[in-house]
């Protein structure tokens, strides 16, 4: 329990109605989680206004309501008695973050927090970074797109970066369980919506920037600015001692702007330019990628069980943050070489079939380009690509993905992804705009994703590659009025088993 008046020292208030010399039992933005004595913060989402749920929060026993709107006399039900204290603020999201940080007693102060941002590669970098730090003896928690992994406990990830009060609660739990390091994917939404406000990062890492989330950010400039925020806050109002570290991809054009925005120590990595950490002699096949890592601390040959040049960048990123925190090249090598696969990232489906099947999360035009280029370098007989685009998201990337797919594949099957409230056929037509711009006819549209995968696998012959792109680790499809179980990996295995490949019954 924490006194409300102590919590209020952390935020700017516009108006306070009610007593503040009371103890608070918890804090949440979700009225379904409210318990007696809780603070309920009414934040506005994309479709709903948290103020609408104030009656439910009061019914559940909330003793404090934080809102941007004045609500007259917040009467609580008779079983709780009296009126709830109302705190009016300019920005409820920021208030939620600051109140939660104090309520959970600044948990990031007691942890080594590594934040990873960028359009593509965040998840892979988080796995590689985790492996290196675990090899160095750290007890590591990971917060990211696939799941929140807190030691042996794994929780589903509803969003890449949790809402601020959930994040602070997770960090508090990690402190209490004596974790030392947290590797966190930090999304542009999280940065724009103040979810990481109050979280003090020790290192921040930038992978790359390409078109994504323009339904939310509107422009690439705004999208980049959200990423820059992670680096501009490094070291500001720091409570922890020690140097802050910005790890940046020097081959990315947008890195220069990030360099200008941060006061942290900078370590660069890359392949094309003369960075602090560089990879040379890159070679890869369908089993591994080998390269030589060069740094001011020496060089080391790495045999990475992940495929493709883009995964060399991911390995360099993880290595750079480790080097910046004083970890040796020997430990870095051992950590990287232990990461045999990452769910839904160039994940091979091997049922003994005479061709290769790859499931990958690539869902932007740049990610798809990198994926298909990596596949082409493996010199398959043909590449057959199955992909779609999500509904209620940036429509502008759909034709771009269509262009990339038909350019770099021998055959393309356009299908559905997560259409959400949109018509899947309409989404497919948007993709076809890009295909037709290229004047290509090496494609067909099969809206049903199961049938699309089935068609691709039936077409495949010896030494072909079938790429199932867009959903990766996801085990669901979201439609206008339903959410169904759907996992590309399971579907591929089931179809291969039916056609007689000896992968075992799923």
LINLIN-V992214 format. One record per pair of residues at least 24 apart in sequence whose ideal C-beta (glycine too) atoms are under 10 Angstrom apart, sorted by the first residue. I is the first residue (numbers start at 1). J is the second residue. D is the distance in whole Angstrom. If there is no record, write none. Layout:
BEGIN
I	J	D
I	J	D
END
This chain:
BEGIN
1	25	6
1	26	9
1	37	8
1	103	9
2	26	10
2	27	9
2	39	10
2	99	9
2	102	7
2	103	5
2	104	9
2	105	8
4	39	8
4	63	8
4	64	6
4	85	7
4	87	8
4	99	9
6	102	7
6	103	9
7	39	8
7	64	9
7	66	10
7	87	9
7	95	10
7	98	9
7	99	5
7	100	9
7	101	10
7	102	5
7	103	6
8	64	10
8	66	10
8	85	10
8	87	7
8	89	10
8	95	10
8	98	10
8	99	8
8	102	9
9	98	10
9	102	8
10	95	9
10	97	9
10	98	4
10	99	6
10	100	10
10	101	7
10	102	5
10	103	9
10	198	8
11	66	8
11	87	8
11	89	6
11	90	9
11	91	9
11	92	10
11	94	8
11	95	5
11	96	9
11	97	9
11	98	5
11	99	6
11	102	9
12	89	7
12	90	7
12	91	9
12	94	9
12	95	8
12	98	9
13	66	9
13	87	6
13	88	7
13	89	6
13	90	9
13	95	8
14	68	8
14	70	9
14	87	9
14	88	4
14	89	6
14	90	6
15	70	7
15	86	8
15	87	8
15	88	4
15	89	9
16	64	10
16	85	7
16	86	7
16	87	6
16	88	7
16	89	10
17	65	9
17	70	8
17	71	9
17	72	9
17	73	8
17	74	8
17	83	8
17	84	9
17	85	7
17	86	5
17	87	8
17	88	8
18	63	9
18	64	8
18	65	9
18	73	10
18	74	8
18	82	9
18	83	6
18	84	7
18	85	3
18	86	6
18	87	8
19	63	9
19	64	10
19	82	9
19	83	9
19	84	10
19	85	6
20	64	9
20	85	7
20	87	8
21	85	10
22	63	6
22	64	8
22	85	7
23	63	9
24	63	7
24	64	7
24	85	10
24	99	9
24	103	7
25	61	9
25	62	10
25	63	8
25	103	10
26	62	10
26	100	10
26	103	8
26	165	9
26	169	9
27	62	10
27	64	9
27	66	9
27	96	7
27	99	6
27	100	5
27	102	10
27	103	5
27	104	9
27	164	10
27	165	5
27	168	9
27	169	9
28	57	8
28	60	10
28	62	9
28	96	9
28	100	9
28	163	9
28	165	6
28	166	9
28	169	9
29	53	9
29	57	10
29	66	9
29	92	8
29	93	8
29	96	6
29	100	9
29	163	6
29	164	8
29	165	6
29	166	9
30	56	10
30	57	9
30	163	8
30	165	9
30	166	9
31	55	9
31	56	4
31	57	4
31	58	9
31	59	9
31	60	7
31	62	8
32	56	8
32	57	9
32	60	8
33	57	9
33	60	8
33	165	9
33	166	9
34	58	8
34	59	8
34	60	4
34	61	7
34	62	5
34	63	10
35	60	7
35	61	6
35	62	8
36	60	8
36	61	3
36	62	8
36	63	7
36	76	10
36	79	9
36	80	7
37	61	7
37	62	8
37	63	5
37	64	9
37	80	9
38	62	5
38	63	7
38	64	8
38	65	10
39	63	8
39	64	4
39	65	8
39	66	6
39	84	10
39	85	9
39	87	8
39	95	10
39	96	9
39	99	7
39	100	9
39	103	8
39	165	9
40	64	7
40	65	5
40	66	7
40	67	9
40	84	8
40	96	10
41	65	8
41	66	4
41	67	8
41	87	9
41	89	9
41	92	5
41	93	8
41	95	6
41	96	4
41	97	9
41	99	7
41	100	9
41	163	10
41	164	9
41	165	8
42	66	7
42	67	4
42	68	8
42	69	8
42	71	9
42	92	6
42	96	9
43	67	9
43	68	9
43	91	9
43	92	5
43	93	5
43	94	10
43	95	9
43	96	6
43	163	8
43	164	10
43	165	10
43	193	9
43	194	10
44	68	8
44	92	8
44	93	8
45	93	10
45	193	9
46	215	10
46	216	9
46	392	9
50	92	7
50	93	10
50	96	10
51	92	9
54	84	9
54	86	9
57	84	8
58	83	9
58	84	6
64	99	9
66	92	6
66	95	6
66	96	7
66	99	7
67	92	6
67	95	9
68	92	5
68	93	10
68	95	9
91	194	7
91	197	10
92	194	10
93	163	9
93	164	7
93	192	10
93	193	6
93	194	5
93	195	8
93	197	8
94	164	9
94	193	9
94	194	5
94	197	6
94	198	9
95	164	10
95	194	9
95	197	9
96	163	8
96	164	5
96	165	6
96	168	9
96	194	8
96	195	9
96	197	9
96	198	10
97	163	9
97	164	4
97	165	8
97	167	8
97	168	8
97	193	9
97	194	5
97	195	7
97	196	8
97	197	4
97	198	5
97	199	8
98	164	8
98	168	10
98	194	9
98	197	6
98	198	6
99	164	9
99	165	8
99	168	9
99	198	9
100	163	9
100	164	5
100	165	4
100	166	8
100	167	8
100	168	4
100	169	7
100	171	10
100	172	9
100	197	9
100	198	7
100	199	10
101	164	8
101	165	9
101	167	9
101	168	6
101	171	9
101	172	10
101	197	8
101	198	3
101	199	7
101	200	9
102	168	9
102	198	8
103	165	8
103	168	7
103	169	9
103	172	9
104	165	8
104	167	9
104	168	4
104	169	6
104	170	9
104	171	7
104	172	4
104	173	9
104	175	9
104	176	10
104	198	9
105	168	9
105	172	7
105	175	8
106	168	9
106	171	9
106	172	9
106	175	9
106	198	8
106	199	9
106	200	8
106	239	7
106	240	9
107	167	9
107	168	6
107	169	9
107	170	8
107	171	4
107	172	4
107	173	8
107	174	7
107	175	5
107	176	9
107	182	9
107	198	10
107	199	9
107	200	10
108	167	9
108	168	8
108	171	6
108	172	10
108	174	10
108	175	9
108	182	8
108	184	10
108	196	9
108	198	8
108	199	5
108	200	5
108	201	8
108	202	9
108	239	9
108	240	8
109	171	10
109	175	9
109	199	10
109	200	6
109	238	10
109	239	5
109	240	6
110	171	9
110	172	9
110	174	9
110	175	5
110	176	10
110	178	10
110	179	9
110	180	9
110	240	9
111	141	8
111	171	6
111	172	10
111	174	6
111	175	6
111	179	7
111	180	7
111	181	7
111	182	5
111	199	9
111	200	9
111	202	8
111	240	9
112	138	7
112	140	9
112	179	9
112	180	6
112	181	4
112	182	7
112	183	9
112	201	9
112	202	5
112	203	8
112	240	9
112	242	9
112	325	7
113	141	10
113	143	10
113	171	8
113	181	8
113	182	5
113	183	9
113	184	7
113	186	10
113	196	9
113	199	6
113	200	7
113	201	5
113	202	5
113	203	8
113	204	9
113	240	9
114	140	9
114	142	10
114	181	7
114	182	7
114	183	5
114	184	7
114	186	10
114	201	7
114	202	7
114	203	5
114	204	8
114	205	7
114	245	9
114	247	9
114	318	9
114	321	6
114	322	10
114	324	10
114	325	8
115	143	10
115	161	9
115	182	9
115	183	9
115	184	5
115	185	8
115	186	4
115	190	10
115	191	9
115	196	7
115	199	8
115	201	5
115	202	9
115	203	7
115	204	5
115	205	7
115	206	10
115	230	6
115	231	9
115	233	10
115	234	9
115	247	10
115	321	10
116	144	8
116	183	7
116	184	7
116	185	5
116	186	6
116	187	10
116	203	9
116	204	8
116	205	5
116	206	8
116	207	7
116	230	9
116	247	9
116	314	10
116	317	8
116	318	9
116	321	9
117	160	10
117	161	9
117	184	9
117	185	8
117	186	5
117	187	7
117	188	7
117	190	9
117	191	7
117	196	10
117	204	7
117	205	7
117	206	6
117	207	7
117	208	10
117	209	9
117	226	9
117	227	5
117	228	9
117	229	9
117	230	5
117	231	9
117	258	10
118	185	9
118	186	9
118	187	10
118	188	9
118	205	8
118	206	5
118	207	3
118	208	5
118	209	7
118	210	9
118	212	10
118	227	7
118	230	10
118	248	10
118	249	8
118	252	8
118	254	10
118	313	10
118	314	10
118	317	9
119	188	8
119	207	7
119	208	6
119	209	5
119	210	5
119	211	8
119	212	5
119	213	8
119	223	8
119	227	9
119	252	10
119	364	6
119	366	7
119	367	7
120	207	6
120	208	6
120	209	9
120	210	7
120	212	8
120	310	7
120	313	9
120	314	9
120	361	9
120	362	8
120	363	9
120	364	7
120	366	7
120	367	5
120	368	10
120	370	7
120	371	10
121	185	10
121	205	10
121	206	10
121	207	4
121	208	6
121	249	9
121	310	7
121	311	8
121	313	7
121	314	5
121	317	7
121	318	10
121	345	9
121	367	9
121	370	9
122	160	8
122	161	10
122	184	9
122	185	4
122	186	8
122	187	8
122	205	9
122	206	10
122	207	6
122	208	10
122	314	9
122	317	10
123	147	10
123	160	9
123	185	7
123	314	9
123	342	7
123	343	9
123	344	8
123	345	7
123	361	7
123	472	9
123	473	8
124	207	9
124	306	7
124	310	9
124	311	7
124	313	9
124	314	4
124	315	9
124	317	9
124	318	9
124	339	8
124	342	5
124	345	5
124	346	9
124	361	9
125	183	8
125	185	8
125	205	7
125	207	6
125	247	10
125	311	10
125	313	9
125	314	5
125	315	8
125	316	9
125	317	5
125	318	5
125	321	9
125	342	10
126	183	5
126	184	8
126	185	6
126	205	9
126	314	9
126	318	8
126	342	9
127	183	9
127	306	9
127	314	9
127	318	8
127	339	6
127	341	9
127	342	5
127	343	9
127	345	8
128	183	9
128	304	9
128	306	8
128	311	9
128	314	6
128	315	6
128	316	10
128	317	8
128	318	4
128	319	8
128	321	10
128	322	9
128	332	9
128	335	7
128	336	6
128	338	10
128	339	6
128	342	9
129	181	9
129	183	5
129	203	9
129	205	8
129	247	10
129	314	9
129	315	10
129	317	8
129	318	4
129	319	9
129	320	10
129	321	6
129	322	7
129	335	8
129	336	10
129	339	10
130	181	8
130	182	10
130	183	5
130	318	9
130	335	8
130	339	9
131	183	10
131	318	8
131	322	10
131	332	9
131	334	9
131	335	4
131	336	7
131	337	9
131	338	5
131	339	5
132	183	10
132	315	10
132	318	6
132	319	7
132	321	8
132	322	5
132	323	10
132	325	10
132	327	6
132	331	7
132	332	5
132	333	9
132	334	8
132	335	3
132	336	7
132	338	9
132	339	9
133	180	8
133	181	5
133	182	10
133	183	7
133	318	9
133	321	9
133	322	7
133	325	8
133	327	7
133	331	9
133	335	7
134	181	9
134	331	10
134	335	7
134	338	9
135	322	9
135	327	8
135	328	10
135	330	9
135	331	5
135	332	8
135	333	9
135	334	5
135	335	4
135	336	9
135	337	10
135	338	7
136	180	10
136	181	9
136	322	8
136	325	9
136	326	9
136	327	5
136	328	8
136	331	5
136	332	9
136	334	9
136	335	7
137	180	9
137	327	10
137	331	9
138	179	8
138	180	5
138	181	4
138	182	10
138	183	10
138	325	10
138	327	9
139	174	9
139	177	8
139	178	6
139	179	5
139	180	5
139	181	7
140	174	9
140	179	7
140	180	7
140	181	5
140	182	7
140	183	6
141	170	8
141	171	8
141	173	9
141	174	5
141	177	9
141	179	5
141	180	9
141	181	7
141	182	5
141	183	7
141	184	9
142	181	9
142	182	8
142	183	5
142	184	8
142	185	8
143	167	7
143	170	7
143	171	9
143	174	9
143	182	7
143	183	7
143	184	4
143	185	7
143	186	9
144	183	8
144	184	7
144	185	4
144	186	9
144	187	9
145	185	6
145	187	8
145	343	10
145	344	9
145	361	8
145	472	9
145	473	8
145	474	10
146	185	9
146	342	8
146	343	6
146	344	7
146	345	9
146	361	9
146	472	8
146	473	5
146	474	9
147	343	9
147	473	9
148	184	10
149	183	9
150	174	6
150	177	7
150	179	7
150	182	9
151	177	7
151	178	10
151	179	7
153	177	9
156	475	10
157	185	9
157	473	10
159	187	7
159	189	7
159	190	8
159	195	9
160	184	9
160	185	5
160	186	8
160	187	4
160	188	9
160	189	8
160	190	7
160	195	10
161	185	6
161	186	6
161	187	5
161	188	9
161	189	7
161	190	3
161	191	8
161	193	9
161	195	5
161	196	7
161	199	10
162	190	8
162	195	7
162	196	9
163	190	9
163	193	8
163	194	10
163	195	6
164	190	9
164	193	9
164	194	6
164	195	5
164	196	7
164	197	6
164	198	7
164	199	8
165	195	9
166	195	9
167	195	6
167	196	7
167	197	10
167	198	9
167	199	7
168	195	10
168	196	10
168	197	10
168	198	7
168	199	8
171	198	10
171	199	7
181	325	9
183	318	9
183	321	9
186	226	10
186	227	9
186	229	9
186	230	6
187	213	8
187	226	9
187	227	10
188	212	8
188	213	6
188	216	8
188	217	7
188	222	9
188	223	6
188	224	9
188	225	9
188	226	4
188	227	6
188	229	9
188	230	9
189	213	7
189	216	6
189	217	9
189	226	8
190	226	9
190	229	10
190	230	9
191	225	9
191	226	5
191	227	7
191	228	9
191	229	5
191	230	6
191	233	9
192	216	8
192	217	7
192	222	8
192	223	9
192	225	9
192	226	5
192	227	10
192	229	8
193	226	9
194	229	10
196	229	9
196	230	8
196	233	8
197	233	9
198	237	10
199	233	9
200	233	9
200	234	9
200	235	9
200	236	9
200	237	8
200	238	6
200	239	6
200	240	6
200	244	9
201	230	7
201	231	9
201	233	8
201	234	6
201	235	9
201	238	10
201	240	10
201	244	7
201	245	9
201	246	10
201	264	9
202	234	9
202	235	10
202	238	10
202	240	7
202	242	7
202	243	9
202	244	6
202	245	7
202	264	10
202	321	9
202	324	10
202	325	8
203	234	8
203	243	10
203	244	7
203	245	4
203	246	8
203	247	6
203	264	8
203	265	10
203	267	9
203	320	9
203	321	5
203	322	10
203	324	6
203	325	7
204	229	10
204	230	5
204	231	5
204	232	10
204	233	9
204	234	6
204	244	8
204	245	7
204	246	6
204	247	7
204	248	9
204	258	9
204	262	8
204	264	7
204	321	9
205	230	9
205	231	10
205	245	9
205	246	8
205	247	4
205	248	8
205	249	9
205	267	9
205	269	9
205	317	6
205	318	8
205	320	8
205	321	5
205	324	10
206	230	8
206	231	7
206	246	8
206	247	7
206	248	5
206	249	6
206	252	7
206	254	8
206	255	7
206	258	6
206	259	10
206	262	10
206	268	10
206	269	10
206	317	8
207	247	9
207	248	9
207	249	6
207	252	8
207	269	10
207	310	9
207	313	7
207	314	7
207	317	6
208	249	6
208	251	8
208	252	5
208	253	10
208	254	8
208	255	9
208	310	9
208	313	8
208	314	10
208	317	10
208	366	8
208	367	9
208	370	9
209	249	9
209	252	6
209	253	8
209	254	5
209	255	9
209	257	10
209	258	9
209	366	9
210	252	9
210	254	10
210	364	6
210	365	7
210	366	3
210	367	7
210	369	9
210	370	9
210	397	9
210	400	10
211	364	6
211	365	6
211	366	7
211	394	7
211	396	7
211	397	5
211	400	7
211	401	10
212	363	8
212	364	5
212	365	9
212	366	8
212	367	9
212	393	9
212	394	7
212	397	7
213	364	9
213	393	8
213	394	7
213	397	10
214	393	9
214	394	4
214	395	9
214	396	6
214	397	7
215	390	10
215	392	7
215	393	5
215	394	4
215	395	8
215	396	9
215	397	9
216	393	9
216	394	8
217	394	9
218	394	10
220	254	9
221	254	10
221	257	10
223	254	10
224	254	5
224	257	7
224	258	8
225	257	9
225	261	9
227	254	8
227	257	9
227	258	7
227	261	10
228	254	9
228	257	7
228	258	6
228	260	9
228	261	5
228	262	8
229	261	9
230	258	9
230	261	10
230	262	9
231	257	10
231	258	5
231	259	9
231	260	10
231	261	6
231	262	4
231	263	9
231	264	7
231	266	9
232	258	9
232	260	10
232	261	5
232	262	6
232	263	8
232	264	9
233	261	10
233	262	9
233	263	10
233	264	10
234	261	9
234	262	6
234	263	7
234	264	4
234	265	9
235	262	8
235	263	5
235	264	6
235	265	9
236	262	10
236	263	8
236	264	10
242	325	10
243	324	9
243	325	10
244	324	10
245	320	9
245	321	7
245	323	10
245	324	4
245	325	7
246	321	10
246	324	9
247	276	9
247	277	9
247	316	9
247	317	6
247	318	9
247	319	9
247	320	5
247	321	5
247	322	10
247	323	9
247	324	6
247	325	10
248	275	9
248	276	9
248	317	9
248	320	9
249	273	9
249	275	8
249	313	7
249	316	8
249	317	7
249	320	9
250	274	8
250	275	4
250	276	8
250	277	9
250	278	9
250	316	10
251	275	8
251	313	8
251	316	10
252	313	9
264	324	10
265	324	7
266	324	9
267	295	9
267	296	10
267	317	10
267	319	10
267	320	5
267	321	8
267	323	7
267	324	5
268	316	10
268	320	8
269	293	9
269	295	9
269	312	10
269	313	7
269	315	9
269	316	4
269	317	6
269	318	9
269	319	7
269	320	4
269	321	9
269	323	9
270	313	8
270	316	7
270	317	10
270	320	10
271	309	7
271	312	7
271	313	7
271	316	8
275	316	8
275	320	9
276	316	10
276	320	7
276	323	8
276	324	9
277	315	10
277	316	5
277	317	9
277	319	6
277	320	5
277	321	10
277	322	10
277	323	7
277	324	9
278	316	8
279	304	10
279	309	9
279	312	5
279	313	8
279	315	8
279	316	6
279	319	9
282	308	10
282	309	6
282	312	6
283	377	10
284	308	6
284	309	8
284	311	8
284	312	8
284	374	8
284	377	7
284	378	8
285	377	9
285	378	7
285	379	10
286	346	10
286	348	8
286	356	7
286	358	9
286	375	10
286	378	6
286	380	9
286	465	9
287	348	9
288	337	9
288	340	10
289	315	8
289	374	9
291	315	8
291	316	9
293	319	6
293	320	10
293	323	9
293	329	7
293	332	8
293	333	8
293	336	9
295	319	8
295	320	8
295	323	6
295	329	7
295	332	9
296	323	8
297	323	6
297	326	10
297	327	10
297	328	8
297	329	6
297	332	9
298	328	9
298	329	6
298	330	10
299	329	8
300	328	9
300	329	4
300	330	8
300	332	7
300	333	5
300	336	10
301	333	8
302	329	9
302	332	8
302	333	6
302	336	6
302	337	7
303	333	9
303	336	9
303	337	6
304	333	10
304	336	6
304	337	7
304	339	8
304	340	10
305	336	9
305	337	7
305	338	8
305	339	6
305	340	5
305	341	7
305	342	10
306	336	9
306	339	7
306	340	8
306	341	8
306	342	7
306	345	8
306	346	7
307	341	10
307	345	10
307	346	5
307	348	9
307	358	9
307	371	10
307	374	6
307	375	9
307	377	9
307	378	8
308	345	10
308	346	7
308	360	10
308	370	7
308	371	7
308	373	8
308	374	3
308	375	8
308	377	8
308	378	9
309	370	8
309	373	8
309	374	6
309	377	8
310	345	10
310	346	9
310	362	10
310	366	10
310	367	8
310	369	10
310	370	4
310	371	8
310	373	8
310	374	7
311	339	10
311	342	9
311	345	8
311	346	7
311	370	9
311	374	8
313	370	9
314	339	10
314	342	9
314	345	9
315	339	9
342	472	9
342	473	8
343	472	7
343	473	4
343	474	10
343	475	10
343	489	9
344	468	10
344	470	10
344	471	7
344	472	3
344	473	3
344	474	7
344	475	10
344	487	9
344	488	8
344	489	8
345	371	9
345	472	6
345	473	8
346	371	7
346	374	7
346	375	9
346	467	9
346	472	9
347	468	9
347	472	8
347	473	8
347	488	9
347	489	7
347	492	10
348	489	10
349	457	10
349	466	9
349	468	8
349	488	9
349	489	6
349	490	10
349	491	10
349	492	5
349	493	6
349	495	10
349	496	7
349	501	10
349	503	8
350	493	9
350	496	9
350	501	9
350	503	7
351	492	8
351	493	6
351	494	10
351	495	9
351	496	4
351	497	7
351	499	9
351	500	10
351	501	4
351	502	7
351	503	3
351	504	8
351	506	10
352	496	8
352	500	10
352	501	5
352	502	5
352	503	6
352	504	10
353	457	8
353	460	8
353	462	9
353	464	10
353	466	9
353	492	10
353	496	6
353	499	8
353	500	9
353	501	4
353	502	9
353	503	8
354	460	8
354	461	7
354	462	4
354	463	7
354	464	9
354	501	9
355	380	8
355	381	8
355	382	9
355	384	9
355	457	9
355	459	10
355	460	4
355	461	6
355	462	6
355	463	6
355	464	4
355	465	7
355	466	6
355	501	10
356	380	7
356	383	10
356	460	9
356	463	8
356	464	7
356	465	5
356	466	7
356	467	9
357	384	10
357	453	9
357	456	9
357	457	7
357	460	8
357	464	9
357	465	8
357	466	5
357	467	8
357	468	7
357	488	9
357	489	9
357	492	5
357	493	9
357	495	10
357	496	8
357	501	10
358	383	10
358	385	10
358	465	6
358	466	7
358	467	5
358	468	7
358	469	8
358	488	10
358	492	10
359	386	10
359	453	10
359	466	10
359	467	8
359	468	5
359	469	8
359	470	10
359	471	8
359	472	6
359	473	8
359	474	10
359	487	9
359	488	5
359	489	5
359	490	10
359	491	9
359	492	7
360	387	9
360	467	7
360	468	7
360	469	5
360	470	8
360	471	9
360	472	6
360	473	10
360	488	9
361	469	8
361	470	7
361	471	7
361	472	3
361	473	7
361	474	8
361	488	10
362	387	8
362	401	9
362	404	9
362	467	8
362	468	10
362	469	5
362	470	7
362	471	10
362	472	8
363	387	8
363	388	9
363	389	7
363	390	7
363	393	9
363	397	9
363	401	8
363	417	7
363	418	10
363	469	7
363	470	5
363	471	8
363	472	8
363	474	10
364	389	10
364	394	9
364	397	6
364	400	8
364	401	7
364	404	9
364	470	10
365	389	10
365	396	10
365	397	6
365	398	9
365	399	9
365	400	4
365	401	5
365	402	9
365	403	7
365	404	5
365	405	9
365	434	9
366	397	9
366	400	9
366	401	10
366	404	8
367	401	9
367	404	9
367	469	8
367	470	9
368	397	10
368	400	9
368	401	6
368	402	10
368	403	10
368	404	5
368	405	6
368	408	8
368	409	9
368	467	9
368	469	6
368	470	8
369	400	9
369	401	9
369	403	10
369	404	5
369	405	9
369	407	9
369	408	7
370	404	10
371	404	9
371	408	9
371	467	7
371	469	7
372	404	7
372	405	7
372	407	8
372	408	4
372	409	6
372	465	9
372	467	7
372	469	8
373	404	10
373	408	7
375	408	8
375	409	9
375	465	5
375	467	6
376	408	6
376	409	9
376	410	10
376	465	9
378	465	7
379	463	9
379	465	10
380	410	9
380	460	10
380	463	6
380	464	6
380	465	4
380	466	10
380	467	10
381	410	8
381	460	9
381	461	7
381	462	7
381	463	4
381	464	5
381	465	8
382	409	8
382	410	4
382	411	7
382	459	9
382	460	8
382	461	8
382	463	8
382	464	5
382	465	7
382	466	9
383	408	7
383	409	5
383	410	5
383	411	8
383	412	9
383	464	7
383	465	5
383	466	8
383	467	6
384	409	7
384	410	7
384	411	5
384	412	8
384	413	7
384	442	10
384	455	9
384	456	5
384	457	9
384	459	6
384	460	6
384	461	10
384	464	6
384	465	7
384	466	5
384	467	7
384	468	10
385	409	4
385	410	9
385	411	7
385	412	5
385	413	7
385	414	9
385	443	9
385	456	8
385	465	9
385	466	8
385	467	5
385	468	8
385	469	6
385	470	10
386	411	10
386	412	8
386	413	5
386	414	8
386	415	6
386	446	9
386	449	8
386	452	5
386	453	6
386	454	10
386	455	8
386	456	5
386	457	9
386	466	7
386	467	7
386	468	5
386	469	7
386	470	8
386	488	8
386	492	10
387	412	7
387	413	8
387	414	7
387	415	7
387	416	10
387	417	7
387	431	8
387	449	10
387	452	9
387	467	8
387	468	8
387	469	4
387	470	5
387	471	9
388	413	9
388	414	6
388	415	5
388	416	5
388	417	4
388	418	8
388	419	8
388	424	8
388	427	7
388	428	7
388	431	7
388	445	9
388	446	10
388	447	8
388	449	7
388	452	8
388	469	9
388	470	6
388	471	9
388	477	10
389	414	9
389	415	10
389	416	9
389	417	6
389	418	9
389	419	9
389	422	10
389	424	10
389	427	6
389	428	8
389	430	7
389	431	6
389	470	7
390	416	9
390	417	5
390	418	5
390	419	7
390	420	7
390	422	9
390	427	8
390	470	8
390	471	9
390	478	8
391	416	9
391	417	8
391	418	6
391	419	4
391	420	4
391	421	6
391	422	3
391	423	8
391	424	7
391	426	9
391	427	6
391	478	8
391	479	9
391	480	8
392	418	9
392	419	8
392	420	4
392	421	6
392	422	6
392	427	10
392	478	9
392	480	10
393	417	9
393	418	9
393	420	8
393	422	9
393	427	9
395	422	9
395	426	10
395	427	8
395	430	6
395	433	10
396	430	9
397	430	9
397	431	10
397	434	9
398	426	10
398	427	7
398	428	9
398	429	9
398	430	4
398	431	5
398	432	9
398	433	7
398	434	7
399	429	10
399	430	6
399	431	7
399	432	8
399	433	4
399	434	3
399	435	8
399	436	9
399	437	7
399	438	10
400	431	9
400	433	10
400	434	6
400	437	10
401	430	9
401	431	6
401	434	7
401	435	10
401	469	9
401	470	9
402	428	9
402	430	8
402	431	4
402	432	6
402	433	7
402	434	3
402	435	4
402	436	8
402	437	8
402	438	8
402	440	9
402	443	8
403	431	9
403	433	9
403	434	4
403	435	7
403	436	10
403	437	6
403	438	5
403	440	9
404	434	8
404	438	10
405	431	8
405	434	8
405	435	8
405	438	10
405	440	9
405	442	9
405	443	8
405	467	9
405	469	8
406	431	10
406	432	10
406	434	8
406	435	5
406	436	10
406	437	10
406	438	6
406	439	9
406	440	4
406	441	9
406	442	6
406	443	6
407	434	10
407	435	10
407	438	6
407	440	8
407	442	10
408	467	10
409	440	10
409	442	7
409	443	8
409	465	9
409	467	7
409	469	10
410	442	7
410	459	10
410	464	8
410	465	9
411	442	5
411	443	7
411	444	8
411	455	10
411	456	8
411	459	7
411	460	10
411	464	9
411	466	10
412	440	8
412	442	6
412	443	4
412	444	8
412	445	9
412	456	9
412	467	10
413	443	7
413	444	6
413	445	7
413	446	6
413	449	10
413	451	9
413	452	5
413	453	8
413	454	10
413	455	6
413	456	5
413	459	9
413	466	10
413	468	10
414	443	6
414	444	7
414	445	4
414	446	8
414	447	8
414	452	8
415	444	10
415	445	7
415	446	6
415	447	6
415	448	7
415	449	5
415	450	9
415	451	8
415	452	4
415	453	8
415	455	9
415	456	9
415	468	9
415	470	9
416	445	10
416	446	9
416	447	5
416	448	7
416	449	5
416	450	10
416	452	8
416	470	10
416	477	7
416	479	9
416	486	10
417	449	8
417	469	9
417	470	5
417	471	6
417	474	9
417	477	8
417	478	9
418	449	10
418	470	9
418	471	8
418	474	8
418	476	8
418	477	6
418	478	4
418	479	8
418	483	9
418	486	9
419	447	9
419	449	10
419	477	8
419	478	7
419	479	6
419	480	7
420	477	10
420	478	5
420	479	7
420	480	7
420	483	10
421	478	9
421	479	9
421	480	5
421	481	9
422	479	10
422	480	8
423	447	9
423	480	8
424	448	9
424	449	9
424	477	10
424	479	8
424	480	9
449	477	7
449	486	7
449	488	8
449	491	8
450	477	10
450	486	8
450	488	10
450	491	6
450	494	9
450	495	8
452	491	10
453	488	7
453	491	5
453	492	6
453	494	9
453	495	6
454	491	8
454	492	9
454	494	9
454	495	5
454	498	9
454	499	9
455	495	10
456	492	9
456	495	9
457	491	9
457	492	7
457	495	5
457	496	7
457	498	10
457	499	7
457	501	9
458	495	8
458	499	8
460	496	10
466	492	8
468	492	6
END
